[in-house]
Amino acid sequence: MRETFAATVNRALEQDPRTALVLAVISSGMFRRSAARYPDRVIDLGIREQAMIGVAGGLALTGMRPVVHSYAPFLVERPFEQIKLDLGHQDAGAVLVSIGGSYDAAEAGRTHQSPGDIALLDTLPGWTVRVPGHPDEASEALELDIPGDHRAYLRLSGTSNRAALPVGPRLHVLRTGSPRSAGVVVAVGPMLDRVLEATADLDVTVAYTSTVRPFDREGLSTLAAAAGNADVLLVEPYLRGTSAHEVSEALADRRHRQLSLGVPRDTELRAYGTPAEHARAHGLDTEGIAKAARDFFLV
Amino acid sequence: MTTTATFSRYADLPALIGLMEGDEKHNGASVSTLDVLWVLYDRVLEVTPDTAEDPARDRFLLSKGHGPAAFYAVLAAKGFLDVPTLRGWTAFDSPLGHHPDRVLVPGAEIGSGSLGHGLPLGLGTALGLRARGVRRADRTEPRVVVLVGDGELDEGSNHEAIAAAGRLGADNLTVVVIDNASAQHGWPGGVGRRFEVEGWAVREVNGRDHDALDEAFTRTRDGRPLAVVARVRNGS
């Protein structure tokens, strides 16, 4: 996805003089040619993440469309007040694009991991948040968000599904359960393939989204109404329950049960290794999801 | 517009500040930012209420957002704000709070209050104007002026922007530091050195001397951003 991101942004820099790229060293090598051609619009500030967001806010105030990029912890967590004030409070737009989502940087340890990025951004109003599950979804998301004036966050991942699905505001249904089905499973971004495999023998509806904010409450409400039970299992690749309040809002008018899977909130996993090993430790591998789904849907 | 005509002079600023702070004995002229703000809007910045949305206007960013009464007073004196608006300041439905909000205040380029945000925003604005190639009808390039306090410079975010602006050669960016020696641990060797070492042009000036301020704000065009250190004693 990182390569797709670079190719898409390089193309946007070429095609739209409003586009600017703001970096803090990370990934700068992927934009060297654009930096030489458009030195005023490819701005590498050095390792200065607070200035990276502040400069993006200032660029937006002049009508530019800044794309801002770094590892998730350095893009969202370190300069969080800048995101709140220099973008949100100024009513300035930008497209923030992170790599290293959740535990992608497993070998790098906690300093380079950021499972709370979306939960943190979710404390601020007015953000579009996308979690592509395939490189083609990443480029489609960028093509949707770069032309706008809004505030958007794209969380790129090292893990992909086998096939891309359309990026848009609605939940995309992959499997429809019977009228007596046990409920609905919502898979976000790179969780889809393993969710499909984990729930293959269950009578449930499986829906997918790469757009988590705004969340398709109406779509979920419709799917839950058509299912045998209005029970929802939410599988997100970041902090557990990040979208649980959206599910609650969507189903506020009826009795329902809900369970969220994601990176646990109660402990810091002090381990290196691979993203697959972290997924397993968090119960986000196929086996872990399958067990949680069976328990939750009372199969 | 009669009120604007009535309250449009430097000498009116204490009365305008009095409309907000409501203290007859308060000496508005003692506000540390007052003279710098006046000189900027009266002599330096090319921006008026009529050009407040013009892409080629000069931008003034009040980074030190606390104590904004002098700023509001100058905006009122120059016609950006209606004088009666000042009276209701900090009320629920007033556009004027103890920290300015750009979405609410006509003429305010940024919302500020939390320290250390204006300079990075100003650098981005300067870079954006340059990238867009914005020019006035007479082909001159608009400038961006950011006001910070010497105490505010404690915030590390300023130093990210000071270094980056110097390296990027943003000579359409000016910072005016209101230096009333309020930084908790001081700035040994002076505030100006922090800018100088990063490649800025630095001018130190009496922050109450209008002619000296006007001259100090003369633009650089040699690739160096400009820092004007305006020394002010509170209450002087």
Interface residues (C-beta under 8 A of the other chain):
Chain A: P17 A20 D40 R41 I43 L45 G46 R48 Q50 A51 I53 G54 V55 A56 G57 G58 L59 A60 L61 T62 G63 M64 P66 E81 Q82 L85 D86 H89 Q90 D91
Chain B: P55 D101 R102 V103 E109 I110 G111 S114 G116 H117 L119 P120 L121 G122 L123 G124 T125 A126 L127 G128 L129 R130 A131 R132 V134 G156 S157 E160 A161 A163 A164 R167 L168
